[in-house]
Amino acid sequence: MAAVETKLPEEPKNAESTGREDAVLEVNEKSEVNTSGEGNKKKKKKNNKKKEAQKQNEETNGVTEEGKEENDDDDDANEEDGNDESKQPASGDGTDAAKKKKKKPRNRNKNKGKKSENGQTNPPSIPIAELFPEGNFPEGEIMNHPAVDDRTAKDRFTSEEKRALDRMHGDIYNELRHAAEAHRQTRQYMQKYIKPGMTMIEICEELEKTARKLIGENGLEAGLAFPTGCSLNHCAAHYTPNAGDTTVLGYDDVCKIDFGTHIKGRIIDCAFTLTFNPKYDKLLQAVKDATNTGIKEAGIDVRLCDVGAAIQEVMESYEIELDGKTYQVKSIRNLNGHSISPYRIHSGKTVPIVKGGESTRMEENEFYAIETFGSTGRGLVHDDMDCSHYMKNFDAPFVPLRLASSKSLLNTINKNFGTLAFCKRWLDRAGATKYQMALKDLCDKGVVEAYPPLCDIKGCYTAQYEHTIMLRPTCKEVVSRGSDY
C-alpha cells in the first residue's frame, strides 16, 4: 500500500488527525466575530474535501494495483501462473497480455547466431583464420619430457640451443595449432548437438559441414584429414555410414567420434567417446585415464614398448558392472597409436597399448597420435561389416590401369584427397558415380587400401580417447587438448 500512497495527489487523513481538526474548528468558531455561518461553511468545505479524498483513494487503489500487476509481468512467478487474474487489463481486454505471452518464446534462442567470448557464433560458422587474424593460434597443453636414463637433458626447456630449434619449426607448430583449434570448436559444438534418435549420417554430415567451415576448406591445402568415425558399441573403429545407411543412435549406445583436420597436411587426429546412459561412465573413465597416462609417459628418447606397458597397467586396473555382471576393462591389443607425418596419417611407428611392443624410441620433432581403446569383450578386434574407409597407398608404385573407370576414379582421388583417407560418401560428394567396380580394382592392385570396420565380439562395449602430441625440442605439447578432455 505504501507504493500506492506515494502516487496519490493528496495524502488521506487518519481518524486521529480528523478529530483534532474538528476540535480546532470548534474553537475557531467560538472565537470568530462574525457568527453568520462562516464557520459552518468552513466545516462543510472540510468535510467535502475529506469525502473527495476518500473517493479518489478508492478509485486510485484499483487503478494502481492493476498497473502494478501489469508491471510485474516480467516476474518469473507471475509468468508461470497463467490463470492469475491480476494479469488481466482493467478494461477486460486480454490483447496486451496475449502479446506479452508471445514475446517470451522468441527470446528462448536469443543466443543462437550470437558471438561467444572467443568471437565464434553458435553454431560455429566463422573460420578459425578469421578469429585469429594475426595467425597466432592457441597453444595446447605444455608438458615436460620425462627423464629417460641420461639421454634427456634436464635443461631442455631453458637451453638456448633447444629454444632456437623450437623457433625454427614455429610455422609447422602454428599450422598444427590452427587445425587443432578447428577440431576443438567443432567437437565441443557436436558434443551438445548429438542426441539419441539422430541417424549416423545426420551426425556425420553436421560434423563435417561444421569442420569444413572452421578449417576453411581449400582443396588439399586445408580440410578434413579422414572420414568421421562414429563406431558403435562392439565396433571400435573405422565405421562411418555409407549412403543409405539408416542406423540410428540409441540411448544405450556407446559412440566413438573420431575425426581429423589438417592444414597443409599437418594432421590433428583426435577422438572421444559419447554416451547418454551413466552406467558406462567407468568404461570411459578407464580409457581416458589410460590415454592421459600414455601422453604422460611419451617423450623424446622414450621406448614405445614402455608407453604401451604403462597404458595397459592403468586400463586393466578398472572394472565395470553392467546389468549385474562385472567386467574387467581390457586394452584392445591389436589397436595402436601411431606417428603422423605430412599427408600421412600412419607414418611408420606404432604406439602399442599393451606391454611387449617395439623397443623403438620416440625422437625429437615427431608427431604422435596417442590413442587407447578399452573393451568389455575379448580385447581383440577383427574386420566386420561393410567397408567405408579407404586411403591411397602412400608408397604404392606405378601400376598400369586398363579400366577407364579405374583411371577416372584415381584422378578423382588424387585431386580431392591425395594420400589422405576418404569414404564412399566423400566420393559421392566429389561427383563420382558408378565407382564400385573401379574402387575394387584399385584395391586389388594395391593402389588404394581398404580399412573395414574393426569389431570385438558382439554384445560388448568399446571406448576410445585420443590426442595428438608434438615432441618439441624444449617440451611436449598436447596440441589437441581442450577444456572438454
N, C-alpha and C positions, 0 to 999 in steps of 0.2 A: 504493500500500500504506500510505502514511502515514495516510491518512484512515481506513483500516480499523484501523490500530493504535490510533488515538485512541479508538476505540469499544470496545476490549477492556476488561473489568473489571480485568485484571491484566496487566502487561507481560510478555512472554515473555523468558526468559533466553537469552543467546547462549552460544556454546561457551566463550569465554574466561572469562566470569564463572562458568560451571559448574565449570570446572577449579579456579578459585580457591576456590570454596566447598567443593569436595571436599578440598582441602588443609587448609583451616581445620578441617573436620570431623575429619580425621585427627589434627591437633594437639590438638584438644579431647578426642578420645577418649583420647589418651595422658595428658592432664592430669587426667582425671576420677578421683575417688577410688573411685566405685562402678563396677566393671568387670563388672557383672551383665548387660550387654547393652543399657544405656540408650543408648549411642552408636549401636548398630545400629538401635534403634527410630527415633532422630532421622534417621539416614541413609535408612531406608526411607520415613519420612514425607516427607522432602525429595524423594526420587525420585518418590513418588506425586504430589506437588504439580506436579512438572515434567511428568509424563505427562498430568495433567488439564489443565494449561495448554496443552500442545501439541494435545490433542484438542479443547479449546474453541476454540483458534486456527483449526484446520482447519474446524470447523463454522461458526464466525463468519465466516470468509473467504467461504464460499459464500453465506451469507445477505446479508452486507453488499454483496458485489459485485452480487448481483441487485437489492438495494434501490437501489444507486447507479444501475444501468442504468435502473430504473423512473423514478427521479427525473430522469434525463436525457432523458426522452421529449419534453420541451419544446425540446430542442436541435434546430436545423434539420437538422443532418447525420443524426441518428438518425431524424428523421421521414421523410426522403427514402428511407431504406433500409428497405423493408417486410419484408425477409427476415432482419433482424437477430435472432439467437437471444436476445440479451441482453434484448430487449423482452418475452419471454415470461415470465409469472409462474413462481415456483419450483414451484408445485403443478401446472403444466402446463395450467391453466385459462386460456384466451385471452379470457375475458369482459372483464376490465379493460382489456386492450389494445384490444379492439374498441370499447369505449366511448370511449377516448381518441381513436381514429381518427375517430369520428363527430363529435366536438366541433369538429374543425378546419374542415370546410366551413361550419359555422354562423357562423364568425367572418369569412368572406370578405367579406360585405356588411355588416360591422358599422357602417360609416359611413352606410349608407342610412337616411334618415329623421332622422339626427342633424343638429344645427345646426352650421354652419361658423362661422368667425371673425366674419362680419358678422351672425350670428344667423339666417341663412337655412337652410332644410332642403335636403336632397338626395334627390330632385329638388325644385326650388323650389316652395313652396306658401304661404308667408306673404306677404300683401300688403305692398308697399313702405311703405304708410302706417303699418303696424304696426311695421316695423323702424325707422322714424324718427318716433316719436310726437310729437315737438316740432314736426314739419313743416319742419325744415331739411334739405333734401336735398343730396347731394354736388354740388359744382360740377364742370364739365367742365374741359378744358384752357384756361388763360388765356393769351392771346397779345396782343401789341401791334398796333394798327392800323399798316399800312405808311404811310410818309410819301409823300404824293402832292402834288407841287408845294408850294405853301404853304397848301393847303386844310386839312391836318390839323395841329392844334397839337401841339407837342412835349410839352406838359404835360397831355395828356388824362387820364392816369391819376391825376395829383395835383391836377387842377383841382377846386376845391370846387364849382363850378357843375356840372361833369360828374358828379361824385360824387352831388350832390343829385338830378340827373336819373336816375342809376342807382338810387337808393333809391326813387324814385317808382314804378319799374316792378318793384320787388322781388317782388311777388306773381306777376306774369307769369313772371318768370325762374324762380321756385320751382316753378310748375306745370310748366314745361318740363323742369326738372331731375327732377321726380317721374317724368314719362313716360320720361325718358332712363334713369333707374336701373332701371325695369322692363324697358326694352329691353335694357340691358346684361346683367342677370342672366338674362334669357330666352335671349339669343343665346349667352352663354357656356355655358349648360347644353346648348343644341341642338348646339353645335359638338362636344361629346363624345357626344351621343346619336345623331346621324345617322351611319349606316353603309351601305355598299353592300348591296344586296339589299332595302332597305326600299322600299315603294311611296311615291310622292309624296304621296298622300292621307294615308298614315300619318304622314309627316313634318310635313305642314301642320297636321293635327289636333292633334298633340302640341305643336307650337309655339304654336298659337293657344290651346289649353287652358291652357298654362303662362302665356302673356302675359296672358290674361284674369284669372287668379288674382292675378298680381303687380300688375297695374294696378288691381285692384279694380273690375271692370266694373260700370258703373252707368248703363245706358241711354246717352244722349248726353252725360252728364257725364264719363264715363271709359270707355275701352275701346280697341279696335283701330281704327287710323285708315284702314287699307285692307287688302285681302286679301294673304295671304302669297305673294309671288312666289318661285318656285323654278325659274326658267328654266334649261334645259339646253343646253349646247354652243353651237350656232349661234343659238339663241334667246336674245336679250339681255335681254328684259324683258316684263312683263305676262302671264306664264303662271302659272296656278295650276290644279290639276286640278279638273275638274268631276266630279260624281257618276258613278261607273262607270269612271273613268279608271284603267287598270291599269299605267300607266308605272312602271317600277322603276328606282331609282338604281343605276348601274353603277360599277365601279371606275375606269373610264376617262372618266367623265363630269365635266364642269365645271358646277357648280351654283351659280347666283346666288341667295342667300337675301336677300330684300328685304321687310321688314315694318315696320309703323309702330304707334306707341302714341300716345295723346293724353289729356290732362287738360283738360277744359273747352275742347276744340277746339284746344289748343296741341299741335301735332303734332311728333313725332320721326320723321323719315324717314331711315333708316339701313340700309345693306346691306353684305354681304360675299360673297366667293366661296369655295366649298368644293371642294377636290379631294382625291383619295386617291393619285393617281399623281404622283410628284415631277417628272415631265417637264414639267408645266405651271407650275412654280414661277416661271420667268422671266416668263411672262404675268401672273401675279398680282403679281409684284414691280413690273412696269411700271405696272399700273393703280393699285396702292396708292401708288406714288411720285407718279403724276400727280394723284391725289386730294389727297395731302398738299401738293403744290405749289399746287393751286387754293385750298386752305384758307389757305396762307401768303400768297398774293397777294391774297386777298379782304380787304375792309375798307371803312370809310366813305370815300366820295368816289372809290373805285376804279372805273374803267370796266370794264364786263362783258367787252368785247372783249379787254382786256388779260389778264384771267384766262384766257380761252379760249386765247389765244396761248401763254401760259406752260404751260398743261396740254398742248397739242399738242406743244410742243417736247420736253418730258420724255417723254411717252408714246412718241413715234415715234423716240426715241433708243435704244429697246430692240429686240432681235431674239430670236427663239426658234427652236430647232431641234426639229422634230417628225418622227420617222420618217425621218431623213436629209435633210429639206428645211428650209431656213432661211426664216422668215417675219419680216417687219417687223411690229411691233405697231402697229396703226393706231387712231387715235381715231375712234369712230363719229360722223360729223359731223352726223347728223340726230337725235342724242340730246343732251339738255342737263340741267344742273342747273336749279333754279328757286327762286323766292321762295315763302314759305309764310305764310299768314295764318290766323286762327282759322276752323276748319272748312273750310278751302280749301287743298288740297294744292298746287295750281298757281295762284298768285295774281297772275300777270301778267308778272313779269320772268323772263327765262331766262338761265342762265349757260352759255354755249357751251363746248365742249371742243375747239374748233378756232379758228384765228385768223379775223378778219374778221367778227365778230359785231357786236352793237349797241354803241354808244358810251354807252349809258345808265349812269349812275353808281349805285353802291350808297349807301344812305342810313342814317342813324342809326336804331337800334331796328328794323331789318329782320331777318327770319329767312330763312336760305337753306339749301337742300339742295345741298351741293357733291358732285356725283356724276360719275364718269367711267366710260366704257366703252371697253375695248380689244378689238380683234378681229384674228384672223389671216386674215380674209377681205377683203372689199372696203371695209369700214369704212362701210357704208351698210345700214340696215335697212328692211324693208317688212312690211306686215301679212301674217300667215300663221296657219294652224291655227285651231281652234275658239276663239271668244271666251269669256272667262271674267270679265274685269274690266268693271265698269260704274260710272258715277257720275252722280248727278243734276246737271244743268247749273246752276251757281251763279247765272247771270244769266238763266235761262230765264223768258220772260214767261208770263203765264197763257194756257193753251191748253185749250179745251173738249174733254173726252174723251167719246166716245159709247159706247165699250165699257165695260160694268160691270166686266169683269175688269181693264181698264186702271186704272180708278178704284181698285179694291180693291188692286191691286199698288202703285200710287202711295202709297196710305195706309200700306201696309206699309213702303215705302222711307222715307217721311217719319218714321215712328215709330221705326224701328230704325237708320237710317243718316243721315238728313238729307241734307246735301251731301257726306258722306264716301263714299269708294268702297266698293263691295261686290262680291260674286261670287255665282254661282248656288248654291254650297254654303251660303252665308250666307242666301240666300232660303229654301232648304230648312230650314235651322235655325230661321228665323223663322216657319215654318209655312205658307209659300206653296206652292200646288200648281197644276199646270197653268198655268204663267205664261209659257210660251214665246211665245205669240201676243201676250199683253199686253205683254211686255217689248219685243218687236219694234215694237209700236205706239207705245210711249213713245219708243223710239229714233227712229222715223220722224218723229215730231212734234217732236223736239228737246228733249223734256223730260229724257230720260236720254241720256247719251253712252256709246257702246261704246268700249272700249280693247282691241283684239285683241292677241295676242302679236306682238312685233316681232322679226324674224329677219334675220340676214345669210345669205349663201349656205350651202347645206348642205355639211357636211364641215369647216367652220371652227369655231373656238372663240372664245367671247367671255367676258370677265370684267368685274366691276363692284365698285367700292367707293364708299361714300357716307357722309357725315356731315352732321349738322345744326349750323349755327353761328348764334350770336346776335351782332349788331353792337351791342353795348352802348355807351353814350356814352363810357365810360372805357377799354374794352378789347374784344377779340374773344374770345368763349367758344365753344370747340368742345364743345358741351354733351353730345354723344353719344359722346365719346371714352372708350375703355376700355383695360384692360390687354391686350386681345386685338388691337386695331388702332385 
